[in-house]
Amino acid sequence: MPKGGYESIEMLRSVLFEYIDGYYNIKRLHSGLNYLNPVAFEALYYKNAG
């Protein structure tokens, strides 16, 4: 978080969305994907499909 906070709620929402959608959801392990992250699961899927 910036030292003085965020300029607006819209800025905070934008930063949170970027973190969750652009980093957290890509890196974290998902139990529904056999404890792989989405990128690794997709790579494994396409490797086995072809």
Summary of the structure (lengths in Angstrom):
residues: 50
radius of gyration: 15.9
end to end distance: 44.0
largest distance: 51.4
contacts: 95
relative contact order: 0.09
helix: 68%
strand: 4%
